[in-house]
Amino acid sequence: MIAFVLGAILAQTPSPVPVTGPQTPQDVWDKRCVFCHGADGKSQTKKGKQYKAPNFTKARWQKHTTDDEIVEAITNGVPKSKMAAFKEKLTPDEIKAMVPFLARFLVRGDAT
């Protein structure tokens, strides 16, 4: 009897609404970037090596890559590479939020 009542109550409870809105940089990274760039940003995944994706932990990459270049690469992709454009999948604010997110890889990587 209790199981029947509980089942009837649960059947009437609507499903939770999916979470929408801006994704955090970590959400974007986990969903869109890890496959090639790896969780650590070193691009030592199978696809990262195959596509010669940059190692975000290297001081040289961090020093010579501007914020505008990062935004451009994420927004429009990188010509003559496998880096896809994300302008149809991410908002401009989500793309801009990736700039400081990528900068933090230098702290965790090596300083060369």
N, C-alpha and C positions, 0 to 999 in steps of 0.2 A: 504494500500500500504506500509506504513512504517513498519507495523507488518510483512508483507511478506518479505521485505528486511532484517529486523533485524533477522527474523527466518532463512533466508538463510545464513546469516553471522555466526550466532551461530552454525548452523549445520556443517559449515566448520571448526570451531575452534576445534582443537584436545583437548581431555581431558587432564587435568594435569597429569603428571607422578607421581605415588605414591612415597612418600618420603622413601628412603631406607638408609641404613647405620646404624651405632651404635645408640642404644637407650640410652637415659639418664637414670641414676639410678631411677629417679622418674617415667619415662615411664615403666621401668621394674617392679618397685614396683606396680604401678597401674594395669598393665596388668597381672602380674604373682603371686603377693604376697598378695595383699589385701584380697583376698577371704578367706584365712586362718588367716593371721596375722593382718588384719584390717588396716585401714588407719593410726591409731595411733601407730601401732607396738605392741599393748598389747595382741593380739591374743584372743580377747574376742568375736570373731565371732562364729557363730554356728559351723562351721568346725574347727576353731581354738581350741575351747573348746573340741570338739569331738576328735580331733587328739592330744590334749595336746601340742599344738605348744608353743614354748617359748615366753615369754614376753620380747621383746627387750628393754623395758624401765627400766628394773630392773638392778641396779648396779651390782648385783651378776652375772647375765648373761654376762653383758658387761665385767666385770673383769676376769671371768673364761673362756671366749670363745676367742680363738686366731683368728687372721686374717686368718691363714692357715685353721683352722677348719671351718670358715665361707665359704671360697672358696671351700673347699672339700664338704661341705654340699650342696651348691648350684650346684656345678659341678656334683657330683655323687649321690646326695640324702643322706638320713640318713637311715642306715639299721634299720630294725625293727620299722620303723615309716612310716607315710604317706607322708613324705617329698620327693617329686619327684626329679629326676636328671634333670638338665637343660643344660647339655653339648651339647645337640643337638639343643637347642633353643636359647641359648645365646652364644656370643663370649667370649673367655677368658677375654678380656678387659672389657666387660659388667659385667661379674661375679666379677672381681676384684674391679670394681667401686662400687659394692654394700657394700663393707666393710666399707668405711667411711660413706656411706649413713645410714647403720644400727647403727653406733656409735652415730649419731646425735639424735637417739631416747632417749638416756640417758638424754640428756639436757632437752628434753621435758617431760620426765617421772618423776617418783619419784626416789629418791636416795637410796632406800632400796634394 
